[in-house]
């Protein structure tokens, strides 16, 4: 959901007025499939008094993730793939895409040091308190820890932006159930609540493919 915060509106994203025609050779748009976890989240976004909703499909294997955000009537609004050091985000309706490190999308000076790809993968694999590099870019507040539920807040060391993550126990594992983020001035708020999850299942190869047309325009940070 950090990816959603970045791309859908939590931070300033790539400037869509700075684009390149055509797709660069070698753009990362396909990862290997394998066994992993499949999530479906209900996402609510509040921006300047207006509410929008979407559903987000998330597929995770050991070292990669894919995201598919849907609009109403199932119309796709965002597709994304990421590994530990890079990502591809594609907007099908606009035929525009971004390829590169996610921290290049940050222009507010708050979290530009984050290794976002690494962090996002880890937050779906282990609990925040188990991340050993937390003190470099953020710290973790323990809100609640119990046998069936754990709640944490990740707070940036560069500013006071924070994300709240709630994990619930399933099949012997703590897995994400609720992710919340809000700007301090309340101009933007995001809530993502898990609807369904399937653990340790085969992820089809097409879930890790994003066909980017040759005519698509590349967005620049």
ZATORMAR-658114 format. One record per residue: x, y, z of N, C-alpha, C, CB in turn; residue number from 0; residue in three letters. Coordinates in pm, whole numbers, plus 50000, padded with zeros to 5 digits. Glycine has a CB too. Layout:
N
     n.u     n.v     n.w    ca.u    ca.v    ca.w     c.u     c.v     c.w    cb.u    cb.v    cb.w     n   res
       X       Y       Z       X       Y       Z       X       Y       Z       X       Y       Z   NUM   ALA
...
END
This chain:
221
     n.u     n.v     n.w    ca.u    ca.v    ca.w     c.u     c.v     c.w    cb.u    cb.v    cb.w     n   res
   50081   49880   50000   50000   50000   50000   50085   50126   50000   49908   50000   50118     0   UNK
   50214   50111   50041   50303   50224   50023   50312   50263   49877   50442   50192   50077     1   UNK
   50306   50165   49790   50308   50193   49647   50186   50274   49608   50313   50063   49566     2   UNK
   50070   50241   49663   49947   50315   49633   49958   50457   49686   49824   50245   49693     3   UNK
   50012   50473   49807   50031   50607   49863   50118   50690   49770   50094   50599   50002     4   UNK
   50226   50630   49721   50318   50702   49633   50253   50740   49502   50440   50618   49606     5   UNK
   50188   50642   49438   50145   50660   49300   50009   50723   49288   50145   50529   49229     6   UNK
   49914   50685   49374   49778   50737   49360   49764   50876   49419   49680   50643   49427     7   UNK
   49852   50913   49516   49837   51053   49557   49893   51090   49691   49699   51087   49556     8   UNK
   49957   51001   49765   50010   51039   49893   50127   51134   49882   50050   50918   49970     9   UNK
   50204   51122   49775   50319   51208   49754   50315   51260   49612   50452   51132   49783    10   UNK
   50403   51355   49583   50411   51407   49447   50474   51301   49358   50493   51539   49441    11   UNK
   50409   51265   49249   50458   51157   49165   50527   51214   49043   50345   51063   49124    12   UNK
   50569   51122   48956   50637   51163   48834   50553   51267   48759   50664   51042   48744    13   UNK
   50622   51365   48706   50556   51474   48636   50505   51424   48501   50652   51594   48618    14   UNK
   50371   51419   48486   50316   51366   48362   50330   51464   48246   50170   51332   48381    15   UNK
   50380   51583   48275   50407   51676   48165   50546   51651   48107   50395   51822   48212    16   UNK
   50627   51573   48179   50760   51538   48130   50754   51394   48081   50870   51556   48241    17   UNK
   50740   51374   47955   50723   51240   47902   50815   51219   47783   50578   51216   47862    18   UNK
   50841   51092   47755   50916   51054   47637   50827   50965   47551   51049   50982   47674    19   UNK
   50828   50986   47422   50749   50902   47334   50819   50768   47315   50726   50971   47198    20   UNK
   50739   50662   47317   50794   50529   47292   50850   50466   47417   50900   50536   47187    21   UNK
   50866   50335   47412   50914   50259   47527   51061   50230   47510   50834   50128   47545    22   UNK
   51139   50252   47616   51282   50227   47608   51311   50078   47600   51352   50288   47728    23   UNK
   51418   50045   47529   51459   49905   47517   51494   49850   47655   51580   49890   47420    24   UNK
   51444   49732   47684   51480   49667   47809   51398   49709   47929   51620   49691   47836    25   UNK
   51292   49782   47912   51207   49820   48025   51158   49695   48097   51088   49906   47978    26   UNK
   51175   49692   48229   51136   49577   48309   50984   49567   48312   51193   49586   48452    27   UNK
   50927   49462   48255   50782   49449   48252   50738   49305   48271   50728   49503   48121    28   UNK
   50826   49219   48318   50789   49080   48339   50880   49019   48445   50797   49000   48206    29   UNK
   50820   48954   48545   50896   48883   48646   50856   48736   48642   50872   48944   48785    30   UNK
   50932   48654   48711   50901   48511   48715   50788   48484   48813   51026   48430   48752    31   UNK
   50701   48392   48777   50594   48350   48867   50647   48245   48964   50473   48295   48787    32   UNK
   50563   48201   49053   50601   48098   49149   50495   48088   49257   50739   48130   49211    33   UNK
   50528   48018   49365   50435   48008   49477   50446   48132   49564   50461   47881   49560    34   UNK
   50331   48179   49610   50330   48299   49693   50192   48325   49748   50378   48420   49613    35   UNK
   50163   48450   49778   50037   48489   49840   49959   48582   49748   50063   48558   49976    36   UNK
   49826   48572   49752   49738   48655   49670   49640   48728   49761   49662   48569   49563    37   UNK
   49641   48861   49753   49555   48945   49837   49455   49022   49751   49640   49044   49920    38   UNK
   49343   49057   49814   49250   49155   49758   49218   49256   49866   49120   49086   49703    39   UNK
   49247   49384   49840   49222   49491   49936   49113   49584   49884   49352   49570   49964    40   UNK
   49029   49631   49975   48938   49742   49947   49010   49870   49988   48800   49725   50025    41   UNK
   49023   49963   49894   49097   50085   49919   49003   50205   49912   49213   50101   49818    42   UNK
   49007   50289   50014   48932   50414   50017   49030   50529   50024   48832   50419   50137    43   UNK
   49011   50627   49937   49100   50742   49929   49018   50868   49949   49176   50745   49793    44   UNK
   49059   50950   50045   48992   51077   50073   49090   51189   50039   48945   51085   50223    45   UNK
   49051   51273   49945   49137   51382   49904   49056   51511   49895   49205   51351   49769    46   UNK
   49091   51608   49978   49027   51739   49977   48875   51727   49982   49069   51818   49854    47   UNK
   48827   51643   50074   48683   51628   50096   48612   51534   50002   48620   51758   50088    48   UNK
   48682   51477   49904   48621   51385   49809   48669   51243   49834   48652   51428   49664    49   UNK
   48578   51148   49817   48610   51009   49844   48610   50929   49714   48509   50949   49944    50   UNK
   48712   50846   49699   48719   50753   49588   48749   50614   49642   48827   50796   49484    51   UNK
   48701   50513   49572   48722   50375   49615   48775   50292   49498   48592   50314   49670    52   UNK
   48856   50196   49530   48903   50101   49431   48935   49970   49502   49027   50155   49354    53   UNK
   48960   49868   49425   49008   49741   49480   49147   49715   49426   48911   49624   49445    54   UNK
   49229   49657   49510   49367   49635   49474   49402   49488   49489   49460   49722   49561    55   UNK
   49440   49425   49378   49491   49288   49380   49642   49295   49402   49456   49212   49248    56   UNK
   49692   49213   49493   49834   49209   49523   49881   49064   49516   49865   49270   49663    57   UNK
   49988   49041   49441   50046   48907   49431   50192   48916   49475   50035   48851   49285    58   UNK
   50230   48829   49568   50365   48835   49625   50434   48700   49616   50360   48881   49771    59   UNK
   50554   48700   49563   50641   48584   49573   50759   48626   49661   50689   48534   49431    60   UNK
   50860   48544   49671   50970   48570   49764   51041   48701   49735   51069   48456   49759    61   UNK
   51061   48735   49608   51142   48852   49577   51077   48948   49478   51274   48809   49523    62   UNK
   50946   48937   49458   50879   49031   49367   50731   49041   49405   50893   48985   49219    63   UNK
   50668   49152   49359   50527   49174   49384   50464   49240   49264   50505   49260   49510    64   UNK
   50334   49215   49246   50259   49284   49142   50132   49341   49203   50226   49190   49023    65   UNK
   50085   49454   49146   49970   49526   49197   49878   49561   49080   50013   49654   49274    66   UNK
   49747   49543   49101   49648   49579   48999   49537   49656   49069   49592   49453   48925    67   UNK
   49529   49785   49044   49424   49868   49102   49311   49880   49001   49477   50009   49142    68   UNK
   49188   49860   49048   49071   49865   48960   48988   49989   48992   48986   49737   48974    69   UNK
   48925   50043   48891   48826   50148   48913   48688   50085   48908   48839   50263   48807    70   UNK
   48585   50166   48903   48450   50113   48895   48430   50037   48765   48347   50225   48909    71   UNK
   48342   49938   48767   48310   49853   48653   48429   49772   48606   48257   49937   48538    72   UNK
   48530   49757   48693   48644   49675   48660   48744   49737   48566   48596   49551   48604    73   UNK
   48731   49864   48536   48825   49930   48446   48958   49951   48517   48769   50065   48396    74   UNK
   49067   49901   48456   49196   49910   48521   49247   50052   48530   49295   49825   48450    75   UNK
   49306   50090   48644   49359   50224   48659   49509   50223   48685   49288   50294   48772    76   UNK
   49566   50111   48730   49709   50104   48754   49754   49960   48758   49745   50175   48884    77   UNK
   49870   49933   48697   49936   49804   48707   50080   49830   48747   49927   49723   48574    78   UNK
   50134   49748   48836   50271   49772   48880   50341   49641   48912   50273   49864   49003    79   UNK
   50470   49640   48889   50558   49529   48926   50678   49587   48999   50603   49447   48800    80   UNK
   50727   49514   49101   50846   49563   49168   50932   49447   49217   50810   49653   49283    81   UNK
   51063   49473   49219   51162   49388   49283   51231   49474   49388   51264   49326   49179    82   UNK
   51345   49429   49441   51403   49499   49555   51471   49631   49521   51501   49410   49621    83   UNK
   51492   49659   49394   51562   49784   49364   51499   49863   49250   51705   49755   49331    84   UNK
   51384   49821   49198   51323   49896   49089   51177   49857   49074   51398   49872   48958    85   UNK
   51104   49936   48994   50962   49912   48975   50919   49962   48838   50879   49980   49085    86   UNK
   50809   49907   48790   50742   49956   48670   50597   49982   48708   50753   49853   48551    87   UNK
   50547   50102   48678   50408   50138   48705   50347   50183   48573   50397   50250   48816    88   UNK
   50234   50123   48536   50172   50152   48407   50028   50195   48428   50177   50028   48313    89   UNK
   49989   50305   48361   49853   50356   48364   49789   50329   48227   49850   50510   48399    90   UNK
   49709   50221   48215   49658   50179   48084   49572   50283   48015   49580   50053   48098    91   UNK
   49487   50353   48090   49395   50447   48025   49470   50565   47966   49291   50496   48124    92   UNK
   49579   50608   48031   49658   50720   47978   49769   50674   47885   49717   50800   48092    93   UNK
   49797   50541   47886   49909   50485   47810   50040   50555   47847   49884   50498   47658    94   UNK
   50060   50569   47978   50182   50626   48031   50239   50533   48137   50156   50767   48090    95   UNK
   50371   50536   48155   50433   50445   48252   50554   50511   48315   50472   50312   48185    96   UNK
   50593   50456   48430   50716   50496   48497   50799   50371   48521   50687   50570   48632    97   UNK
   50930   50381   48502   51021   50270   48528   51143   50325   48601   51063   50197   48397    98   UNK
   51174   50267   48717   51289   50314   48793   51266   50297   48942   51319   50459   48761    99   UNK
   51353   50352   49025   51336   50342   49170   51219   50427   49219   51464   50384   49242   100   UNK
   51145   50376   49315   51028   50449   49364   51066   50576   49439   50946   50360   49453   101   UNK
   51182   50579   49504   51215   50700   49579   51241   50820   49488   51336   50674   49666   102   UNK
   51258   50796   49358   51272   50908   49265   51140   50982   49246   51322   50857   49129   103   UNK
   51029   50922   49291   50899   50987   49279   50873   51086   49392   50790   50883   49277   104   UNK
   50959   51085   49494   50936   51170   49611   51001   51306   49589   50991   51103   49739   105   UNK
   50923   51412   49601   50978   51546   49586   50955   51634   49708   50917   51613   49464   106   UNK
   50895   51576   49813   50866   51660   49930   50976   51655   50035   50736   51618   49992   107   UNK
   51086   51579   50008   51199   51576   50099   51176   51495   50223   51234   51711   50137   108   UNK
   51064   51428   50236   51031   51357   50359   51085   51215   50360   50882   51354   50380   109   UNK
   51060   51142   50252   51094   51001   50252   51177   50961   50131   50969   50917   50257   110   UNK
   51250   51057   50077   51321   51029   49953   51438   50934   49972   51371   51158   49893   111   UNK
   51478   50908   50099   51588   50816   50123   51541   50671   50131   51659   50853   50251   112   UNK
   51411   50649   50138   51360   50514   50155   51398   50425   50038   51208   50516   50172   113   UNK
   51435   50302   50068   51443   50197   49966   51305   50133   49962   51559   50090   49997   114   UNK
   51212   50198   49892   51071   50160   49900   51046   50017   49854   50987   50254   49819   115   UNK
   51111   49975   49746   51086   49840   49695   51119   49736   49801   51168   49814   49567   116   UNK
   51237   49751   49862   51280   49659   49967   51181   49659   50083   51420   49696   50016   117   UNK
   51140   49779   50124   51049   49793   50238   50913   49729   50209   51032   49940   50274   118   UNK
   50856   49756   50093   50724   49702   50060   50727   49550   50061   50677   49753   49923   119   UNK
   50830   49491   50000   50841   49345   50000   50851   49290   50141   50964   49300   49918   120   UNK
   50930   49356   50226   50948   49307   50363   50822   49319   50446   51060   49381   50430   121   UNK
   50743   49425   50426   50622   49443   50507   50517   49337   50479   50564   49580   50482   122   UNK
   50525   49269   50364   50436   49158   50335   50500   49023   50369   50396   49161   50189   123   UNK
   50621   49027   50424   50694   48903   50455   50718   48886   50604   50825   48901   50382   124   UNK
   50750   48996   50672   50780   48992   50815   50712   49110   50883   50934   48995   50840   125   UNK
   50715   49112   51017   50659   49224   51092   50757   49342   51090   50627   49181   51238   126   UNK
   50705   49464   51101   50793   49582   51098   50905   49578   51202   50711   49706   51119   127   UNK
   50878   49524   51321   50981   49521   51425   51094   49425   51390   50921   49481   51558   128   UNK
   51074   49341   51289   51178   49247   51247   51267   49305   51136   51115   49117   51199   129   UNK
   51236   49424   51089   51317   49487   50985   51439   49552   51050   51233   49593   50905   130   UNK
   51558   49504   51014   51679   49547   51085   51736   49679   51037   51783   49442   51073   131   UNK
   51684   49735   50926   51736   49862   50878   51642   49978   50911   51759   49855   50729   132   UNK
   51545   49957   50999   51442   50057   51026   51500   50190   51075   51344   50003   51128   133   UNK
   51601   50186   51163   51647   50310   51225   51717   50404   51126   51741   50278   51338   134   UNK
   51756   50355   51007   51821   50441   50910   51723   50541   50848   51885   50355   50800   135   UNK
   51602   50497   50818   51507   50582   50746   51377   50605   50822   51476   50521   50613   136   UNK
   51343   50517   50913   51220   50530   50989   51232   50449   51117   51097   50483   50905   137   UNK
   51143   50476   51211   51138   50396   51332   50999   50340   51349   51180   50478   51456   138   UNK
   50987   50237   51430   50862   50164   51447   50808   50186   51588   50881   50014   51420   139   UNK
   50685   50235   51597   50613   50241   51723   50522   50120   51737   50532   50372   51734   140   UNK
   50529   50054   51850   50441   49941   51876   50312   49993   51939   50509   49835   51970   141   UNK
   50201   49979   51869   50072   50023   51920   50007   49910   51999   49980   50067   51805   142   UNK
   50013   49790   51947   49954   49675   52015   50018   49548   51962   49799   49670   51996   143   UNK
   50046   49455   52051   50095   49323   52011   50019   49217   52089   50248   49311   52035   144   UNK
   49956   49124   52018   49879   49019   52082   49892   48890   52005   49734   49059   52094   145   UNK
   49834   48783   52057   49847   48652   51990   49779   48646   51854   49791   48545   52079   146   UNK
   49678   48730   51832   49604   48726   51705   49614   48855   51625   49460   48696   51731   147   UNK
   49664   48963   51687   49665   49093   51621   49783   49176   51666   49535   49169   51648   148   UNK
   49850   49242   51570   49959   49333   51601   49939   49461   51521   50098   49268   51569   149   UNK
   49964   49577   51584   49949   49706   51518   50077   49786   51539   49825   49783   51572   150   UNK
   50129   49844   51430   50252   49922   51435   50235   50051   51357   50370   49840   51378   151   UNK
   50317   50151   51391   50324   50276   51315   50467   50294   51267   50278   50398   51400   152   UNK
   50483   50312   51138   50613   50343   51080   50622   50493   51064   50633   50270   50943   153   UNK
   50720   50555   51129   50734   50700   51130   50866   50738   51064   50728   50755   51275   154   UNK
   50860   50829   50969   50980   50873   50899   51075   50946   50994   50942   50964   50781   155   UNK
   51206   50924   50978   51304   50996   51057   51331   51136   51001   51433   50918   51063   156   UNK
   51283   51163   50879   51304   51293   50816   51191   51390   50847   51318   51277   50667   157   UNK
   51073   51337   50880   50959   51421   50915   50864   51335   50997   50887   51481   50786   158   UNK
   50746   51383   51027   50657   51308   51114   50548   51232   51037   50592   51401   51213   159   UNK
   50565   51213   50906   50472   51128   50831   50476   50987   50886   50506   51129   50680   160   UNK
   50361   50921   50890   50356   50786   50946   50251   50702   50874   50326   50792   51096   161   UNK
   50274   50573   50874   50180   50476   50820   50149   50376   50929   50236   50405   50692   162   UNK
   50021   50347   50949   49978   50248   51048   49949   50117   50978   49852   50298   51126   163   UNK
   50003   50008   51032   49983   49876   50974   49929   49781   51080   50115   49822   50914   164   UNK
   49821   49714   51047   49763   49613   51136   49778   49476   51071   49613   49645   51166   165   UNK
   49833   49384   51149   49851   49246   51104   49761   49153   51184   50000   49203   51117   166   UNK
   49704   49054   51118   49625   48953   51187   49680   48814   51155   49477   48964   51147   167   UNK
   49668   48726   51250   49728   48593   51238   49641   48501   51154   49750   48532   51377   168   UNK
   49703   48431   51060   49634   48334   50976   49733   48224   50938   49574   48401   50849   169   UNK
   49692   48101   50958   49776   47986   50924   49916   47997   50985   49787   47971   50772   170   UNK
   49920   48045   51109   50047   48054   51180   50134   48172   51143   50122   47931   51157   171   UNK
   50082   48266   51063   50160   48382   51019   50082   48510   51049   50193   48372   50868   172   UNK
   50156   48617   51075   50095   48750   51082   50102   48811   50942   50168   48841   51189   173   UNK
   49987   48848   50888   49983   48904   50753   49904   49034   50754   49922   48802   50653   174   UNK
   49932   49125   50661   49866   49256   50662   49714   49244   50651   49918   49342   50549   175   UNK
   49645   49322   50734   49498   49328   50730   49448   49469   50704   49440   49275   50862   176   UNK
   49517   49571   50762   49473   49709   50745   49595   49799   50736   49381   49752   50862   177   UNK
   49595   49889   50637   49701   49989   50620   49635   50125   50612   49787   49960   50492   178   UNK
   49683   50221   50691   49626   50356   50692   49737   50460   50683   49542   50378   50820   179   UNK
   49708   50564   50607   49801   50676   50595   49720   50804   50584   49895   50657   50471   180   UNK
   49767   50910   50648   49701   51041   50639   49805   51150   50647   49595   51058   50750   181   UNK
   49792   51253   50561   49880   51369   50571   49841   51451   50693   49873   51454   50443   182   UNK
   49936   51524   50745   49912   51599   50868   49801   51702   50855   50038   51667   50911   183   UNK
   49784   51758   50736   49680   51858   50718   49545   51796   50679   49723   51958   50612   184   UNK
   49540   51662   50678   49418   51587   50648   49368   51610   50504   49309   51625   50746   185   UNK
   49456   51660   50416   49416   51680   50277   49414   51549   50198   49509   51778   50210   186   UNK
   49480   51447   50252   49483   51317   50186   49484   51208   50292   49607   51304   50094   187   UNK
   49397   51107   50271   49392   50994   50363   49361   50869   50285   49286   51017   50474   188   UNK
   49430   50763   50318   49410   50635   50250   49388   50525   50353   49531   50601   50161   189   UNK
   49291   50439   50323   49264   50322   50407   49253   50201   50317   49135   50341   50493   190   UNK
   49332   50099   50343   49327   49975   50266   49301   49860   50361   49460   49953   50186   191   UNK
   49187   49794   50342   49148   49683   50430   49142   49554   50349   49010   49711   50499   192   UNK
   49204   49451   50402   49209   49325   50331   49071   49260   50325   49307   49231   50397   193   UNK
   49030   49224   50204   48904   49153   50184   48925   49002   50185   48838   49197   50053   194   UNK
   49020   48954   50107   49050   48810   50101   49201   48791   50090   48978   48743   49980   195   UNK
   49247   48670   50121   49386   48634   50104   49395   48483   50083   49471   48678   50226   196   UNK
   49486   48443   49996   49518   48302   49975   49669   48288   49991   49470   48251   49833   197   UNK
   49710   48204   50084   49851   48192   50118   49913   48068   50054   49869   48188   50268   198   UNK
   50039   48082   50015   50118   47972   49961   50046   47901   49846   50149   47872   50071   199   UNK
   50009   47977   49746   49940   47923   49628   50027   47950   49504   49797   47987   49612   200   UNK
   49996   47882   49396   50064   47907   49270   50014   48039   49210   50042   47790   49171   201   UNK
   50106   48129   49178   50070   48255   49115   50088   48240   48963   50158   48373   49171   202   UNK
   49983   48257   48883   49995   48241   48738   50097   48337   48678   49858   48262   48671   203   UNK
   50164   48294   48571   50266   48381   48509   50211   48516   48464   50328   48310   48391   204   UNK
   50085   48519   48418   50033   48646   48365   50013   48752   48474   49901   48622   48294   205   UNK
   50017   48712   48601   50007   48810   48709   50136   48890   48725   49972   48741   48841   206   UNK
   50243   48845   48663   50371   48914   48671   50414   48965   48534   50477   48823   48730   207   UNK
   50318   48998   48452   50346   49054   48321   50266   49184   48302   50311   48953   48209   208   UNK
   50331   49285   48250   50264   49409   48215   50303   49444   48071   50301   49526   48315   209   UNK
   50217   49417   47975   50249   49457   47838   50242   49609   47825   50151   49388   47737   210   UNK
   50353   49671   47790   50357   49815   47770   50368   49844   47621   50476   49879   47848   211   UNK
   50268   49906   47562   50273   49932   47417   50393   50017   47378   50144   50002   47372   212   UNK
   50440   49995   47257   50554   50074   47208   50522   50221   47200   50599   50024   47072   213   UNK
   50393   50254   47191   50351   50395   47181   50334   50460   47317   50222   50405   47104   214   UNK
   50350   50382   47426   50331   50439   47560   50436   50545   47588   50337   50327   47667   215   UNK
   50397   50644   47667   50486   50755   47701   50547   50735   47839   50409   50889   47696   216   UNK
   50676   50755   47847   50747   50737   47974   50741   50865   48055   50893   50694   47949   217   UNK
   50697   50854   48182   50693   50969   48272   50828   50989   48337   50584   50952   48378   218   UNK
   50866   51114   48357   50994   51148   48417   50972   51208   48555   51073   51246   48328   219   UNK
   51056   51171   48655   51043   51232   48788   51067   51382   48783   51142   51168   48887   220   UNK
END
